[in-house]
Amino acid sequence: LYYGLRTDDLLSRNRAKNIVRARQVAMFLCRELLKESYPSIGRSFSGMSHAAAMHSCRRVASMLRTDPRLVQTIDVLKNELAEGRPKRNEGGQLCVQFDAKT
């Protein structure tokens, strides 16, 4: 968990603002850290289109220029992910899960 969401929330098609932001950040990290293609990222997030993945990545990149809190969040997540590589399931999809900070 991160952002107070379950993995199911992150991978859902729910369009609540807090879920959308977390999903966009997760897609951005998949692109930045794993160099995944947009189609692969979209498929990993409940079969979304490559265009949705591209929009998410570009949106986060844009927000990083003006939102210092988001910069800090991305840095924290990158450090956490560096401690253990994200896994893939048997179908090759990314298995993304963030642990809650206590």
C-alpha positions in Angstrom: 0.0 0.0 0.0 1.0 3.6 -0.7 -1.3 6.6 -0.9 -3.5 4.5 1.5 -4.7 2.3 -1.4 -4.8 -1.4 -1.9 -3.2 -2.9 -5.0 -6.8 -3.7 -6.3 -7.6 0.0 -6.1 -4.5 0.9 -8.1 -5.2 -1.7 -10.8 -8.9 -0.9 -11.0 -10.5 1.5 -13.5 -11.9 3.7 -10.7 -11.6 7.3 -11.6 -11.6 8.8 -8.1 -9.0 11.6 -8.0 -6.8 10.0 -5.3 -6.8 6.6 -7.2 -6.0 8.2 -10.5 -3.1 10.1 -9.1 -1.6 7.0 -7.5 -2.1 5.0 -10.7 -0.4 7.7 -12.8 2.6 7.7 -10.5 2.8 3.9 -10.7 2.7 4.0 -14.5 5.3 6.8 -14.5 7.6 4.7 -12.3 7.1 1.7 -14.6 8.2 3.8 -17.5 11.1 5.5 -15.8 12.6 2.6 -13.8 11.8 -0.4 -15.9 11.8 1.3 -19.4 8.5 -0.5 -20.1 6.7 0.3 -23.3 3.4 2.1 -23.0 1.4 -0.9 -24.3 3.0 -3.1 -21.7 2.2 -0.6 -18.9 -1.4 -0.2 -20.1 -1.9 -4.0 -20.1 -0.4 -4.3 -16.6 -3.0 -1.8 -15.3 -6.2 -3.6 -16.1 -5.8 -3.6 -19.8 -5.7 0.2 -20.3 -4.6 1.5 -23.6 -1.1 2.6 -24.5 -2.5 6.2 -24.9 -3.8 6.1 -21.2 -0.3 5.0 -20.1 1.4 7.7 -22.2 -1.0 10.4 -20.8 -0.3 9.3 -17.2 3.5 9.4 -17.7 3.4 12.8 -19.4 1.0 14.1 -16.7 3.3 13.1 -13.9 6.4 14.5 -15.7 4.6 17.8 -16.1 3.5 17.9 -12.4 7.0 17.2 -11.3 8.1 20.5 -12.6 5.8 22.4 -10.3 5.0 20.1 -7.3 7.8 19.6 -4.8 5.7 17.2 -2.7 5.3 15.0 -5.7 9.1 15.1 -6.4 9.6 14.0 -2.8 7.0 11.2 -3.1 8.6 9.9 -6.4 12.0 10.0 -4.7 10.7 7.9 -1.7 9.1 5.4 -4.0 12.2 5.1 -6.2 14.3 4.4 -3.1 11.8 1.8 -1.8 11.7 0.1 -5.2 15.5 0.1 -5.4 15.5 -2.1 -2.4 13.6 -4.9 -4.1 12.9 -5.2 -7.9 9.3 -5.3 -8.9 8.1 -8.8 -9.9 6.3 -10.1 -12.9 3.5 -12.7 -12.9 3.4 -15.8 -15.0 1.8 -13.8 -17.9 4.7 -11.3 -17.8 2.6 -8.5 -16.4 4.2 -6.2 -13.8 3.3 -6.9 -10.2 3.3 -3.5 -8.5 2.7 -3.2 -4.8 3.8 -0.5 -2.4 4.1 -1.2 1.4 2.5 1.3 3.8 4.8 3.2 6.1 4.0 2.8 9.7 
